[in-house]
Structure formats: C-alpha cells, structure tokens
Amino acid sequence: MIELPRIIGHRGAAKHAPENTLAGIKAAAAQGATWVEVDVKLTSDRIPILMHDDLVDRTTNGNGPVAEKALADVKQLDAGRWFGAAFIGEQVPTLAEALDLVWRLGMRINLEIKPCPGRAEETAGVALTLARSLWPEGAPPPLVSSFDFAALEMARTVAPDWPIGYLIDRRRPDWAEQADRVRAATIHVNARREDEASIKAYRATGRPVLAYTVNSLPAAREVLSWSVAGVFTDTPQTLAPLMAGG
C-alpha cells in the first residue's frame, strides 16, 4: 500500500506562490510539506507542462488555449506577475523541470493529468512516458490521478506499476466499478461534498481516501476524524500542526 502524508501541497502552495510553478513547489517544501500535487497538460508541440486551466489567461499574462501554444510560446509568458510583484518573471514549468525540482527537494508528487478537450489519452501517454524516463529507478513513484477516466486507463497502460488516484467531484453511481477498472490505489474526493458516511463507503473498498481542498485547521481536523488519510491544501503552513500528528 502506498505511504501517504497527512498534508499535500495543492498546486504547490497555491495561497503563497503562483500555482503550478517551481516557486509554488519550493514554497510548499519551505512550509514543511513532503508532497505536492500539480496539474499536467500538453502544449501544441506535445510537451507536458504544469497548468490547470484550458486557457492560459488566468495564471499568466497571455491569452488563448494551452493546446494552441508551443512550448517556446508558453515560456515567453509571465506566470507570476498576476500573483504578486515578488514573482514577476516566474515561468510556466515543464513537467521535466518540476520532477527534477521535486526530486532534488526530496519530495513526493501527485501528478494530476488535466487534459485539454480531446487530448486525454495523448496527455496521459506523453506525460507519463516522459515521467517514467526521468524518475529515478527504484524510487517510490509519483501518484497519478485524474477526473478523466480515459486518462486513467491510459495511465494504467503506460505506467502499470505506478499508483493511480481516482478523482471524484460529484460521485457517479458506478464510481466503485470505475475505481476497480483502473485498479486505483487511492480515492480523492471533494471535502465540501462528503461526510463521515460517504468516506466510510469509499474506505470500504479497501482504499485510503484523500480530500481536497482543505485550507483551515478546524476543517482539516474534522475531515481527518472521518479516517481520511490526508488532505490537499493551498496553505501547508496553516495545517502544520497536523504534520506532527496534532
């Protein structure tokens, strides 16, 4: 069974640094997080990068679809100015750059495959083929998750020995069957939509549950009291007492 932390930095440390950037990963590490979660998409020239939205508009000074931009164009964008003056000039990182940093920081990572429309299998296939080629042999592998079932099926094909996290927002009637089909190691749920009874149902499948996105200490303690294994948070330092078991 995969060893999970109580705290995972969401998109790095999204309340303290621009999301899905190297600065965000460093911020999470500085706040004591040993794991981070990031979102992975493909550029038009099929390079995996860290980006949540289908458009670059919200988190850069550019505009337009990610799927229509080559890596060279993406690297010209400022991914930090929108967040604050201290981050002006921060770039959108490639997946390769992010994995290298995570490894050098001694961290673990959850790769969420976040494909642009129509690119689910392609995104999972390209990203995970690259990640497998870069990740040190024998090291505990990344946890791979997605809301897109086609992406999870491709992940199982490309990285059969890497753990898969089945992501749920609004629960489908066949959620358990789908989790079984991709041999999910973990189930990731929206903390705002769940309660102790629903968490018990997820755990009855024999899988640990991770909850997103929890940013207050009282909320985190409540969710953890339901026997959730850990939580994703934008502010690891706020939940620091939980890292020590508090």
FIBA-990645 format. One record per residue: residue in three letters; x, y, z of N, C-alpha, C in turn. Coordinates in steps of 0.001 Angstrom, whole numbers, plus 500000, padded with zeros to 6 digits. Atoms other than C-alpha are relative to their C-alpha. Example, Ala and Ser with C-alpha at 12.3 -4.5 7.8 and 13.67 -1.06 7.14 Angstrom:
% FIBA-990645
 residu    npx    npy    npz   capx   capy   capz    cpx    cpy    cpz
    ALA 500890 498810 500000 512300 495500 507800 500900 501200 500000
    SER 499180 498810 499940 513670 498940 507140 499230 501090 500730
END
This chain:
% FIBA-990645
 residu    npx    npy    npz   capx   capy   capz    cpx    cpy    cpz
    MET 500843 498799 500000 500000 500000 500000 500876 501248 500000
    ILE 499244 498762 500094 501199 503496 499159 500012 500732 501341
    GLU 499870 499228 498763 502508 505525 502092 499623 501448 499713
    LEU 500546 498676 500278 500575 508799 502239 500230 500954 501165
    PRO 499837 498992 498948 501161 512042 504147 498640 500527 500436
    ARG 501242 499353 499575 498521 513911 506113 499750 501287 499229
    ILE 500089 498722 500695 499255 517073 504111 500675 499898 498632
    ILE 499432 499910 501344 499798 517503 500354 499783 501427 499507
    GLY 500119 498640 500513 500521 520948 498918 499255 500012 498676
    HIS 500860 499956 501177 497838 521775 496343 500528 500989 498971
    ARG 499400 499190 501066 499281 523059 493055 501255 500710 500496
    GLY 498845 499418 499310 502408 523682 495113 499544 500460 501362
    ALA 500595 499405 498796 501254 526050 497838 499235 501215 499500
    ALA 500662 499035 500880 498621 527988 495923 499582 501305 500660
    LYS 500288 498726 499342 497890 530623 498567 501251 500815 500298
    HIS 498752 499341 499628 501547 531515 498992 500936 500265 498815
    ALA 499180 499814 501199 503016 531364 495469 499144 499635 498797
    PRO 500805 500322 501182 501714 531145 491902 499840 498493 499839
    GLU 500284 501437 500109 500051 527780 491371 500739 499365 498835
    ASN 499364 500784 501055 501765 525087 489315 501270 500653 499465
    THR 498694 499444 500373 505154 526822 489321 501079 499391 500886
    LEU 498890 500456 499162 508574 525938 490636 500025 500767 501311
    ALA 500072 499215 498765 508161 528777 493139 498964 499423 500954
    GLY 501031 500603 499170 504996 527100 494379 500471 498714 500662
    ILE 499461 501239 499438 506739 523772 494859 500998 500318 501114
    LYS 499031 499599 498981 509562 525476 496748 499296 500540 501244
    ALA 500750 499456 498858 507029 527313 498942 499405 498878 500831
    ALA 500563 501135 499271 505323 524040 499844 501070 499301 500820
    ALA 498907 500644 499280 508652 522496 500782 500439 500839 501192
    ALA 499574 499109 498918 509594 525542 502851 499015 499995 501163
    GLN 501021 500046 498966 506322 525193 504762 499849 498613 500622
    GLY 499969 501308 499362 507062 521586 505637 499297 498886 499266
    ALA 500672 501054 500752 505071 519711 503008 501035 499054 499395
    THR 499114 500991 500602 506705 516498 501867 499458 499487 498666
    TRP 500646 500334 501272 504269 516014 498965 499409 501257 499391
    VAL 500739 498970 500714 502908 518343 496305 499155 499346 498905
    GLU 500845 500392 501130 500146 517991 493738 500124 501072 498934
    VAL 499939 499062 501114 500428 519585 490280 499119 499485 498870
    ASP 500838 500339 501152 498318 519643 487106 500851 499963 498743
    VAL 499176 500203 501193 499728 518427 483788 499146 500075 498734
    LYS 500627 499878 501317 498676 519477 480269 501082 499895 498934
    LEU 499058 500029 501118 500269 519322 476817 499928 501293 499197
    THR 499947 498900 500952 501410 522174 474612 499625 499475 498613
    SER 500330 500422 501364 500643 522138 470892 501067 499084 499417
    ASP 498932 500871 500470 504032 520505 470304 500258 498832 500955
    ARG 500045 501231 499189 503226 517791 472873 501077 499959 501083
    ILE 499095 499942 498855 505436 518941 475729 499147 500129 501257
    PRO 500773 499892 498758 503984 518293 479202 500462 501194 500830
    ILE 499726 498843 499159 503757 521456 481286 499054 499984 501192
    LEU 500893 499864 498856 502208 522430 484613 499008 501129 499715
    MET 501052 499023 500261 498876 524192 484031 498666 499354 500348
    HIS 501305 500529 499619 495377 523781 485419 498939 500259 498940
    ASP 501099 499602 500871 493119 525677 483008 500282 499649 498541
    ASP 499844 500209 501435 492474 525050 479316 500538 501254 499316
    LEU 499480 498730 500504 493321 528734 478749 501133 500476 500902
    VAL 498892 499470 499197 496493 530487 479888 499616 501308 500696
    ASP 500381 498654 499589 494548 533665 480723 500082 500252 501505
    ARG 500121 499745 498557 494003 533251 484481 501344 500051 500705
    THR 498761 500137 499233 497525 532334 485549 501250 500492 499266
    THR 498857 499382 500683 499727 534138 483016 499559 501352 499436
    ASN 500325 498736 500654 499895 537444 481187 499621 499810 498540
    GLY 500392 500303 501372 498895 535693 477954 498524 499718 499883
    ASN 501393 500386 500202 495640 534563 476470 499918 498914 498940
    GLY 500244 501039 500986 494236 531681 474489 500204 498601 500534
    PRO 499930 501398 499579 494117 527893 474643 501437 499484 500141
    VAL 498703 500657 499816 497071 525954 476012 500318 499107 498806
    ALA 499797 500982 501068 496582 523366 473264 500443 500628 498687
    GLU 499603 499324 501229 497304 526003 470611 501354 500697 500126
    LYS 498724 499305 499772 500603 527210 472092 501148 498991 500074
    ALA 498788 500813 499920 504015 525666 471504 500756 500353 501281
    LEU 499248 499754 498767 506411 525379 474415 500755 501328 499932
    ALA 499241 498748 500128 508501 528269 473074 499112 501206 500299
    ASP 500936 498908 499721 505411 530491 473257 499635 500043 501479
    VAL 500355 500083 498580 504474 529286 476731 501120 500557 500869
    LYS 498860 499552 499201 507966 530020 478011 500194 501520 499954
    GLN 499937 498538 500056 507554 533667 476991 499003 500650 500961
    LEU 501045 499465 499133 504622 534070 479373 500522 500226 501416
    ASP 499703 499735 498597 504871 535538 482866 498915 499322 500832
    ALA 500956 500770 499201 503226 533102 485278 499981 500430 501462
    GLY 499936 499570 498608 503938 535085 488437 499463 501378 500273
    ARG 500391 498604 499805 503014 538731 487906 498586 500117 500564
    TRP 501387 499935 499544 499282 538056 488447 499873 499754 501501
    PHE 500069 500383 498582 500043 536668 491912 500599 501076 500895
    GLY 499356 498974 499183 502390 539367 493178 501335 500417 499427
    ALA 498772 499437 500556 505395 541532 492442 501222 499133 500262
    ALA 498844 500842 499663 507767 539089 494144 500200 498872 499000
    PHE 499930 501151 500908 507017 536530 491440 500034 500404 498529
    ILE 499913 499558 501380 507362 538657 488317 501121 499239 499283
    GLY 499012 500744 500778 509150 536634 485658 499955 498500 500210
    GLU 500128 501450 499785 508168 533220 487020 499425 499365 498738
    GLN 500437 500661 501229 507764 530834 484099 499053 498840 500282
    VAL 500745 501261 499964 505344 528028 483387 501022 498878 499865
    PRO 498978 501042 500097 507484 524974 484131 499555 498814 499152
    THR 500273 501287 500623 507733 521839 482074 499869 498945 501100
    LEU 500073 501112 499061 506908 518567 483764 501400 499529 500363
    ALA 498629 500437 499728 510574 517641 483439 500665 500885 501045
    GLU 499420 499070 499022 511622 520758 485360 499402 499780 501381
    ALA 500666 500212 498710 509067 520090 488077 500469 498708 500656
    LEU 499554 501272 499433 510089 516459 488527 501430 500100 500522
    ASP 498611 499819 499565 513744 517440 488754 500044 500743 501336
    LEU 500010 499233 498753 512972 520008 491465 499466 499171 501156
    VAL 500586 500836 498943 510753 517647 493447 501013 498973 500487
    TRP 499008 501008 499620 513458 515005 493378 501140 500631 500795
    ARG 498896 499346 499292 516179 517456 494438 499583 500465 501397
    LEU 500497 499579 498693 513984 518652 497323 499655 498808 500907
    GLY 500318 501189 499211 513432 515082 498489 498519 499833 500253
    MET 501447 500045 499823 509679 515350 497984 499378 498863 499187
    ARG 500823 500889 500818 506954 513104 496562 498983 500859 499263
    ILE 500870 499192 500842 504462 514203 493929 498776 499231 499533
    ASN 501240 500496 500605 500889 513647 492795 499839 500738 498667
    LEU 500184 499429 501328 500600 514217 489047 498538 499855 499613
    GLU 501371 500055 500492 497052 515138 488107 500010 500267 498500
    ILE 500106 499834 501443 496500 514609 484393 498751 500840 499738
    LYS 501078 499015 500183 494375 517608 483379 499911 500327 498509
    PRO 499895 499824 501448 493913 517185 479619 499088 501095 499459
    CYS 500870 499123 500766 492596 519831 477266 498983 499128 499260
    PRO 501044 500798 500666 489411 518721 475457 500547 499188 498827
    GLY 499603 500884 501081 490026 515731 473211 501420 499473 500086
    ARG 498589 500401 499911 493565 515101 474494 500277 499120 501218
    ALA 499830 500763 498761 493000 512761 477441 501056 498908 499867
    GLU 499063 501110 500149 494818 509676 476199 501380 500500 499601
    GLU 498719 499447 500441 497507 511715 474465 500759 500628 501164
    THR 499339 499331 498882 498221 513784 477567 500562 499000 500990
    ALA 499533 501012 499047 498439 510799 479887 501158 499199 499421
    GLY 498961 500819 500613 500515 508795 477430 501334 500719 499899
    VAL 498760 499239 500170 503058 511511 476638 500604 500373 501349
    ALA 499489 499534 498710 503340 512844 480186 500607 498868 500814
    LEU 499516 501086 499149 503759 509505 481882 501157 499238 499367
    THR 498821 500585 500652 506131 508103 479286 501238 500826 500347
    LEU 498883 499127 499620 508329 511131 479956 500336 499840 501475
    ALA 499749 500082 498556 507903 510918 483719 500719 498706 500361
    ARG 499345 501285 499707 508888 507254 483756 501459 500017 499571
    SER 498612 499948 500479 512028 508008 481755 500879 500853 500910
    LEU 499238 499072 499167 513060 510719 484221 500051 499589 501463
    TRP 500065 500305 498579 512038 509290 487588 501043 498954 500360
    PRO 498925 500942 499643 514921 507528 489373 499493 498584 500234
    GLU 500386 501401 499854 514704 503769 489172 500107 499573 501461
    GLY 500010 500486 498629 513781 502184 492477 499428 500977 501006
    ALA 500583 499010 499091 512435 505413 493985 498483 499823 500043
    PRO 501462 500064 499945 508819 505498 495220 499405 500868 498895
    PRO 500477 499264 501178 506867 506554 492114 498974 501071 500344
    PRO 501077 499038 499832 504538 509511 491703 498640 499303 500093
    LEU 501403 500402 499997 500840 509100 492418 499348 500721 498829
    VAL 500611 499438 501204 498897 509653 489177 498496 500039 500173
    SER 501447 499880 499831 495332 510983 489301 499391 500778 498846
    SER 500721 499234 501011 492682 512415 487002 498506 499860 500226
    PHE 501457 500103 500070 488987 513194 486729 499578 499300 498711
    ASP 500310 500546 501320 489169 511882 483164 500299 498503 499968
    PHE 499822 501447 499918 488602 508137 483009 500898 499471 498881
    ALA 499128 500432 501099 490257 507760 479580 501462 500244 500335
    ALA 498622 499708 499585 493368 509397 481029 500486 498963 501004
    LEU 499611 501009 499012 493368 506944 483935 500258 498647 499335
    GLU 499774 501268 500702 493034 503975 481585 501337 500025 499264
    MET 498707 499898 500658 495996 505221 479587 501135 499970 501017
    ALA 498979 500030 498941 497943 505789 482796 500270 498575 500438
    ARG 499827 501393 499598 497348 502191 483771 500788 499230 498948
    THR 499278 500674 501080 498683 501096 480371 501467 500422 499950
    VAL 498641 499467 500158 501742 503354 480258 500837 499790 501256
    ALA 499277 500123 498722 502681 503148 483948 499302 498983 500883
    PRO 500798 501010 499304 501199 499851 485138 500370 499788 501456
    ASP 499550 500208 498625 503249 499788 488319 499943 501273 500846
    TRP 500138 498764 499236 502545 503393 489363 498599 500097 500590
    PRO 501321 499932 499363 499700 504040 491821 499104 501047 499353
    ILE 500993 499121 500605 496543 505636 490490 499028 500496 501056
    GLY 501008 499407 499136 494262 508023 492346 498756 500317 499188
    TYR 501261 499774 500692 490624 508018 491252 499350 501253 500577
    LEU 500497 498704 499549 489362 511610 491449 498488 500111 499834
    ILE 501453 499840 500003 485744 512365 492339 499643 501418 500426
    ASP 500606 498747 499555 483869 515655 492455 498554 499695 500390
    ARG 501356 500483 499739 480207 514699 492119 499985 498505 499714
    ARG 499856 501450 500072 480032 510970 492746 499060 499373 498964
    ARG 500779 500760 500981 478860 508778 489847 499454 498729 500634
    PRO 500529 501250 499454 476662 505742 490526 500965 498830 499872
    ASP 499088 501126 500236 479373 503480 489098 501430 500300 500440
    TRP 498655 499591 499593 482298 505086 490922 500847 498813 500458
    ALA 499219 501131 499476 483338 501852 492627 500477 499095 498869
    GLU 499620 500830 501138 483334 499900 489365 501121 500657 499198
    GLN 498944 499311 500735 485420 502566 487667 501329 499952 500754
    ALA 498774 500088 499196 487924 502626 490529 500619 498614 499878
    ASP 499501 501366 500158 488201 498856 490217 500634 499801 498619
    ARG 499516 500215 501370 488681 499009 486435 501418 500521 499806
    VAL 498643 499454 500156 491783 501192 486723 500912 499564 501148
    ARG 499253 500516 498860 492936 499353 489853 500560 501158 500830
    ALA 499595 498816 499247 493010 502620 491770 500569 499620 501356
    ALA 499385 500211 498685 495262 502738 494821 499367 500896 501049
    THR 500582 499024 499083 493557 505791 496331 498758 500604 499360
    ILE 501161 499255 500468 490316 507740 496054 500128 501428 500515
    HIS 499848 498591 499655 490426 511555 496005 498642 500678 499867
    VAL 501367 499473 499980 487247 513420 496950 499975 501470 500395
    ASN 500230 498606 499653 485908 516960 497298 499482 500077 501433
    ALA 500369 499975 498580 485812 517609 501044 498660 500681 500246
    ARG 501248 499255 499795 482880 520015 500661 498769 499177 499665
    ARG 501145 500811 500411 480671 517301 499177 499864 498697 500792
    GLU 499979 501286 499313 481444 514485 501605 499686 500145 501485
    ASP 500218 500047 498561 480641 513448 505143 500561 498684 500522
    GLU 499389 501196 499401 481658 510706 507538 499459 498723 499365
    ALA 500601 501208 500572 479216 508195 505999 500547 499718 498595
    SER 499504 500231 501359 480393 508730 502420 501471 499586 500014
    ILE 498598 500408 499882 484029 508486 503451 500086 498529 500411
    LYS 500024 501407 499585 483212 505203 505154 499731 499088 498810
    ALA 500308 500801 501186 481755 503922 501868 501217 499889 499089
    TYR 498785 500057 500815 484903 504857 499970 501034 499072 500625
    ARG 498994 500804 499301 487115 503255 502590 499643 498526 500027
    ALA 500440 501402 500009 485026 500083 502464 500543 499246 498791
    THR 499385 500658 501154 486660 499389 499080 501430 499570 500302
    GLY 498634 500348 499633 489946 498978 500925 501032 501015 499584
    ARG 499081 498972 500480 491430 502186 499540 500054 501173 500964
    PRO 499927 498751 499233 492743 505179 501501 499373 501138 499216
    VAL 500678 498856 500604 490927 508446 500847 500791 501273 500278
    LEU 499410 498677 499872 492469 511872 500222 498929 501032 499663
    ALA 501048 498992 500189 490307 515008 500433 500593 501337 499572
    TYR 499581 498684 500490 490658 518325 498589 498848 500996 500141
    THR 498783 499301 499624 490975 521304 499071 499696 500629 501349
    VAL 500317 499658 498611 491130 521966 502825 501030 501005 500499
    ASN 499064 498920 499680 492629 525249 503987 499927 500527 501430
    SER 500041 499567 498603 491642 525666 507642 500285 498806 500905
    LEU 499646 501068 499071 492896 523686 510610 498770 499302 500563
    PRO 501199 500699 499503 489412 523009 512095 499380 499094 498935
    ALA 500578 500826 501064 488134 521749 508718 500851 498760 499751
    ALA 499107 501142 500217 491183 519538 508264 499848 498973 501122
    ARG 500162 500930 498879 490788 518052 511734 498676 499240 499907
    GLU 501281 500693 500147 487127 517292 511054 500085 498917 498937
    VAL 499895 500972 501088 487877 515579 507744 500872 498818 500418
    LEU 499127 501082 499557 490734 513599 509263 499331 499117 501054
    SER 500728 500805 498996 488408 512491 512075 499101 498959 499340
    TRP 500796 500983 500743 486430 510652 509379 500871 498869 499447
    SER 499026 501009 500450 489517 508475 508789 500476 500216 498570
    VAL 499328 499648 501247 490636 510301 505680 501510 499911 500241
    ALA 498556 500187 499829 494313 509528 505091 500756 501321 499999
    GLY 499301 498723 500098 495298 513088 504194 499176 500996 499219
    VAL 500719 498940 500696 494219 516398 502697 500941 500784 499094
    PHE 499317 499057 500868 495293 518633 499846 499697 501399 500525
    THR 500198 498659 499467 495813 522233 500940 500810 501030 499217
    ASP 499292 498890 500631 496748 525574 499391 500984 500656 500952
    THR 499191 499298 498988 498437 526596 502646 500557 499004 501011
    PRO 499439 501004 499096 500605 523873 504181 500346 500536 501375
    GLN 499589 499475 498692 501834 526172 506961 498821 500119 500960
    THR 501186 499918 499145 498272 526622 508245 499691 498656 500651
    LEU 500279 501344 499492 497963 522879 508676 501238 499326 500600
    ALA 498741 500547 499488 501485 522445 510042 499830 499127 501247
    PRO 500151 500856 498825 500272 521062 513415 499641 498560 499655
    LEU 500397 501347 500399 498829 518076 511552 501177 499161 499509
    MET 498820 500733 500478 502230 517185 510103 500689 499294 501161
    ALA 499402 500603 498820 503333 516424 513637 498983 499132 500752
    GLY 501023 500839 499388 500150 514492 514359 499061 500734 500920
    GLY 500841 499229 499096 498409 517357 516147 498613 500249 499486
END
